[in-house]
């Protein structure tokens, strides 16, 4: 694309040929200023024409133009953003008086390796009665997005004080009742559109992927075996493996995907939708820190962050986990003692962390080195 300077230069050269009696092209002159205005206008026309050309095609369209291209394929709107909801447990050490936990009280995670803190608010007033030590409370993320689907045990901080309550934690394995979601990105919407095109030729992998992706909770889809014989097993069944946003537990996502596919699959084709088989990686890690404040809890949190980004069928690579841990500025050395080599993961499996902060993580600080 031509720049304003290039356009103006061409106009100057043409003017010298066509209007030789005009010789004053110096900066500040009226004639030069007029040409530069025209060049600026033409530059914008070039930019707009280039943008319009790119937005005519699904592979290069973006923003509102991509939304319009999606509508041509029957996708009426992007998947909307959603806030994470789930249950945390408030607790105290001794029974005593009734404690009222007001709505809108704020709790949060500790800062992660990028310094991010995720805050949640209590949705409705609830009372911890005098005979109770703990109580489950429904909370909601302050903002929209999948980043708030935080791992178990990471919501531990009080932002607003609750008199009589000593501890809070999202300690339940399936603490999330509603997964947080980001507004569907251009890349995700484009992939959804392309999978529809791929699926127009019949019940192939593209079709099953498109049908699964029509459920907004789905993060990733892996089709293992299809009814047209591609990687098929002897029973003629199709296995569709999918995860929820942020690799959280799928909850009712599996049922939604099964319903979506059953309504469109070929007659007599058996389709099984399931979450990936969790392969727990037994980790032993030694970390050297430049400070005395690094905790095993923080390291465990970073490990959980790493595994939340794993894809279905992605092999576990110790070097990749080491690189992730090095994102923390107070870490100077990381050794993965177990496992020392890659762990292969099949097409229907996903790697998960299996770590105990007390016996599986060793931290070497300046104090222990001395």
C-alpha positions, 0 to 999 in steps of 0.5 A: 500500500502506498504511503502519503509521502509516496503519493505526494511524491508522484503528484509532485513529479506529475505536476512538474511534467504537466504544469511546468510553470509552477515551480514552487513546491517548497514546504509551507507553500500553498501549492505543496500544502494542497497536494499534501492534503490530497495525498492524505485523503488518497492514503485513507482511500487506499487503507479503506480499500485494503480493509474492505478487500480483506473483510470480503473473505472469511479467512481474513475478515475481522470484527463486525465484518466477520460477524456478518460473514458468520451470519451467512453460514447461519451463526447469528451471533458470537458466544457472549461473555459470562461470569464465573459462579461457584461455591466457596466455604467460609469457616471459623475455628469455634462455634459461637454467635450467628454470623451474617455474611452480607451480599457483595462482600469481596474475596479474592485469589492471591496474585498469580505469576503475572501479578493478577488478582481475581476478585469475587463477590457474595451473591446473597446474604447468608447466615452462619448459625451458632452451631456451624463451623463452616458454610457454603456460599455462592459467589460470582466473579467481578468481571466477565471471562474464563480467567476467573475459572481459577483452580481449586484452593486459590480463593483464600483472601478477604478483601472486605472484612467479615467479623468472626470468619477466619478462613475462606476457600474454594476447596470443593473439587467441582466448586464452579457451577457456571464457567466464566467465558470470554466474548468469542474471539475472531479466531474462535469464530473463524474456526467455528465458521470454517468447521461448518464449511468442512462439515458440508460434505457429510459427517466427517471430523469437521462436521462433528467439530462444528456441531460440538463447537455450537455449544458455547461452553466448549473450549476444545474438541477432538474427534477420534474416529468417524463414521466415514471410516477415517480412524474408525473402530470396528463398531462404527462409533464416533468418539468426540472428546471435549473440554470446557473453558479453561480445562475446567470440569465439563459438568453439563457441557457433555450432555449439551454436546451430546444433544447437539450432535444427536440432533444432526448425526447420520441415522444409525451412527453411534456417537459417544461424547465424553471429557478427556481421560485425566492423566495425572503427572506425578511431579517432584520439583526443586526450585531455587529462589532469590528471596525468602518469601517464595512459598510452595503454595505459589509454586503449586498455583503456577503449576495449576496455571500451566496445566489449565492450558494443556490441550487434549492429546498434548504430551507433557514436556518437563521443559515447558513447565520449567519455562512457565515457572521461570516467568516468576522473577524470584525464581533462579533455577527449576529442576523437575526431578519427576518425571525427567522425560516427556509423558506421551498423551493419547488423542482422548487424554489430557495431562493433569497436575498431581502435586502435594505442596508439602512433599513434592515441592522443595524450595531452596532460598538464600537462607537454606543455601547459607 
